Structure formats: C-alpha cells, structure tokens
Amino acid sequence: MPREGLVAWLLAAVLLSGCAAVDDWAGLKRRKEVPPAPLTDDGQIVAGYLSMLDRLGGAGAAEQAEILQATRAAYLADPSTQHRLHYAFALAVPGHAASDASGARALLGEALAAPETLLPSERALADLMIRELDARLALTLENATLRSDNAAAESDRVASLGQQLQQEFLEKERLRHELELAQAKLEAIAALEGGQVKRKP
C-alpha cells in the first residue's frame, strides 16, 4: 500500500473514532437509560403531618374520632415510621377525647430510637413534639403534686379543726361538770343553814 494511501486510511480511522467520541460526549449515542432512584419529598411528608394536625385541632368531636380511628388503624395494620408518627402526633394533640400525651411520648421515643428510619424533617418534627410533650407532662405532674399537697394541707386543716372542736367540747363538759359540783355544794350549805338556794337550770 502506498504511503499516501496508508496515511489517508489512518487519518480516516482517527476522524471516525474522534467523531464517535464527540458523539459520545454530546450524549447523542442511544444508550439504555436507567431511571433515577425515586426521591422522597421530605417537605411533602412533613406537610402531610402538619395538615393532619391542623384538621384534628379544628375538627368537631365526630371528625376527630374518625381521624384518630383512621390513624390508629393504619398504624396497627402497618407500623411503619410514617404511620407511627401520624398516630403519635394525633395522640399528642390536646383537647380531644383520645388525647394521650404519655402514649404519644412513648411512640415518638420508639421512632427516635431508630433515627435511620426517619427523614431529617421527620426527626426534627418528632424531636420538637417530644420536647413539647415533656414540658406538658412535667406541668401535669406538677399540678397533680400541687393538688395532692393542697388536699393534704386541707385534710390536715380539717383534722386540726376537728381536734380543736373536740377540745372545746371537752372543756365545755368539764366546766359544766364543775358548775354542777359547785351548785351541789351551794345546795348542801343552804340545807345546813336551813335556807334554800334555787338551782340554776
């Protein structure tokens, strides 16, 4: 093969391989496309929790019962992280018949015990709710302690008043007895002297 033909052939091969590379760089080659892994919208999930809390807080008793029943049934059927959080948040809302701060605190504690199963916003929301529940439970305990202390103080006061009344009654009985003895002595003296002393009623 003449030298010119060899050079032309090599030049054509280089150009073809270069075009293929450029074609590949430009992404023009048809490749089997791999679909991207589905991404979970963290914001949408948290918005779902907040929407449920808003509905529960503003609903009537019947609708509140329905929401609670639905979240409870979903959790019992599939105790996934999202169902657990939905049910825990529903229990945490005060002011409805099924409100249970202690139960909500326990469920949220279980969820936070496995942080790898929570999205960052779920973890932040659960942590915020736990702090609020802890404060509420501490306040409830403090109120119960104050009520117990007040009840004990009232009981002590009533017992003290009862004891005081008993002492006054006994003192009155003692004075009455002494008065009767004094009256009897006066009557005895009057009898000795031959006079009469009228007995006080």
PyMOL commands that set and color helices and strands:
alter all, ss='L'
color gray80, all
select helices_A, chain A and resi 3-25+42-58+61-77+81-92+101-112+115-117+120-193
alter helices_A, ss='H'
color red, helices_A
deselect
rebuild
show_as cartoon
